[in-house]
C-alpha cells in the first residue's frame, strides 16, 4: 500500500511538472499561441476582432509603395558656404599673381568658378548614385537652413567633372594651361553635403503618409475564419492584431482564457493516460519504476517538442516522433506503446502549425512503427522501420497537400527533407533503447535475443559442466516459448529465462539426476542435506546471474521457477525416517517467491513437466496427459499461481500446449521384429515421489 501511494505521489508530481512547464509556452500571449503562415489555412476557430484594428498594407504592397517613394525622393543637401568661399578665394588669388594669362581669361575663369559653386558641387558617391538613376532630384538647403530649392540632379557636377569641364573647354589652348589645370585640380572641392538625419526624417514622413491604414476592422467583425487561406492581406491584419494585443490590456482576458483552456486540455490528456495505465495495465501501474519512466519519458519528449516549436514550429517535423512507440513497445507492449505515442502527439498538436495534418501524419507513423518493431530481433529491423515511416510521411504529406491545394507545384520540399532527417535519426533508435535499459534497468527484446545465444559464457559453461541440465534447459526453452506464444506472453523473455533458470547447478552437477551416470550421491546423505544442496541451485543461480550482469527479469525467473515449493521426495523421505512422523517443512522449501508474472508461471509448468516426462517408461498420450495434468493441478492446488496474473484459461492453454509438444518430443518408436521389449514395468517409476525427484534434481 505504501509503495502504491508513493507511486501515485511521484506520478502526480510528474503530471503537475508537465502541465506547469508546458503552460509557460502558452503564457506569452497570442503571439506565442497562434502559429500560421502565408498561403496556409487558418487552423484555429473563427477569430473576432476584440477592438478596432486598422487595416494596413501587406508586406508586398508596402514594399512597392516604398520603392516608388525611394525612386522619386529628393534627398537633402546643405550648401557649405565656407568651402565655396575659400575655394574661390584661393583660385582668385592665384590667378591675380599668375603672369602670361590675359585679364579676359582670368575673369572668365572666375565667373565660371562662381557659377559652378552657385549650382553646387557634389561628392563622388552622390554623383555615382545620380549616374545610376538612384537620385533624380536634390533638395538644397542654405547654411542657415531656412531656404531650400529643388534642382535637377543631372545638372550637378562633382569636383572631378568640374575640373574636366574647365580643362577641356576653357583652358584648351590657353597660355599657362598646365599651371591653370593644376590650380583648379587642387582647389575645386564639393560644396554640397548630404544631410542624412533630415533626409531620413523626411523619407520616414513620406512612408508614414503613404502607408497610413486604408481601413478599419471594427470591434466584433470577423478577422479570419477556420480553414480560410492566410492571404498577404490577412497575414498583415493578423500581425497588426497581435501587435496591438501585446501593447494593450484589451486582450488580456482572452489570453487568460486561452491559457486556462490549454492547461485543462493538458490535464485531461495526462489524467486519461494515468487512468488508462491503471485500468488496462495494472502490473505497470503498480511498478514505481515503470510509471516514473513512462511519465518522465512523456514529459521530456513533449518539453523538447515545445522548445523547438517555440523557435520555429516547422522544425517539429525534424523530431522522430515514431521513437516514442518504438521505445515503449520494446519494453512493454504494443497497446501501451500506441497509447503513449498518441498522448505525445495530442499534446504536441497544441503547438503544431497544422494540427489536423500533424496528428494524421504521426498517427500513421506510430502504427507503422509498432507493426515494424513488434517482436524485434535484429537492429536491421529499425532501418526497415525508418524507411517505411519515411515513405508514410512523404505519401501522406503530399496527399494532404494535394487535397488542400489541388497541386504539388507549390509544395514545400523542405518538409520532405525534415522527414528524411528524422527517419535517419530513428534508424539509430537502438542507442536510445540501450540508454533507457541502463538508466531504468529495463530489458529489451534485442537484449533477450542476445542472451539467448548459446555461446554466451554462462550457457557455454553450463553445457560443458552440466550437459544433462543444458539439454533440459533447451527443451524447457522450447516448451515454454511455445506456451508463451499460445497465451500471448513474452516469448523471448520466457525462452531466455528457461535457458538460465538452472545455471546454479553448475556448482554441484552430480547432485542432479540429469547429470548422473549411475552414481547418486544423495544415497549417502541425510534428507535435509540433500534438500539443502538441491534448493541451493536457486541461490547459486542468482549469484551467478549477478556476477554475469544478467538483467533483473532473468534473475526473477531464476528465483521464481520453483516458487515456494517443496523438495517433496526428500521431505517424504525425512517423514519416513522420523520417529514421530513430524518434520519441519522449512528446510525442504525453496526460497521463492512464487511466480509474479505469466512468464514465471509458464516456466514453472514447463520445467516441472519436462523433467517429469523423462521418468515415464511409456511416453504415450495417456501417460503424458496424466502426468501434465497431475503436476499442473498440484501446482494450482498449492497456490503457486495466486500471485501471478495468469488466468485459469491461460493455464489450461499452457497445459494443452505442453501435452502436444511433449508428445512430439517423446513419441514412441515403431517396434521392429528383432526388437527385444520388456513389457514389465516398475510401478515405482510412476510414483509421485519419482516424478517429483526428477523435476527437483
Protein Blocks (a to p, Z undefined) as FASTA:
>chain_A
ZZmmmmmmmmmmmmmmmmmmmmmmmmnojmlmpgcdehiacfbdcdddfbdcdddddfkl
mmmmmmmmmmmpccdddddfklmmmmmmmmmmmmmmpghiafklmmmmmmmmmmmmmnop
cdfklmmmmmnopambdcdddfkopaccdddfklpccfklmmmmmmmmmmgopahklmmm
mmmmmmgccfbdcdfklmmmmmmmmmmmmmgcfbdcdehiafbdghiacdfklmmmmmmm
mmmmmmpmklmmmmmmmmmmmmmmmmmmmmmmmmmmmmmmmmlmmpmklmmmmmmmmmmm
mmmmmmmmmmomklmmmpcfklmmmmmmmmmcmklmmmmmmmmmmmmmmmgfblmlmmmm
mmmmmmmmmmmmgopabfklmmmmmmmmmmmmmmmmmmmmmmmnopaklpcfklmmmmmm
mmmmmmmmmmmmmmmmmmnopacfklmmmmmpmkbfklmmmmmmmmmlmmmmmmmmmmmm
mmmmmnopafklmmmmmmmmmmmmmmmmmlpfklpghiafklmpcfklmmmmmmmmmmmm
mmmmmmnopafklmmmmmmmnojadcfklmmmmmmmpmnlpacfklmpcebjadfbfklm
mmmmmmmmmmmmmmpmblcfklmmmmmmmmmmmmmmnommmmpcbdfklmmmmmmmmmmm
mmmmmcccdddfklccdfbdcfklmgmklmmmmmmZZ
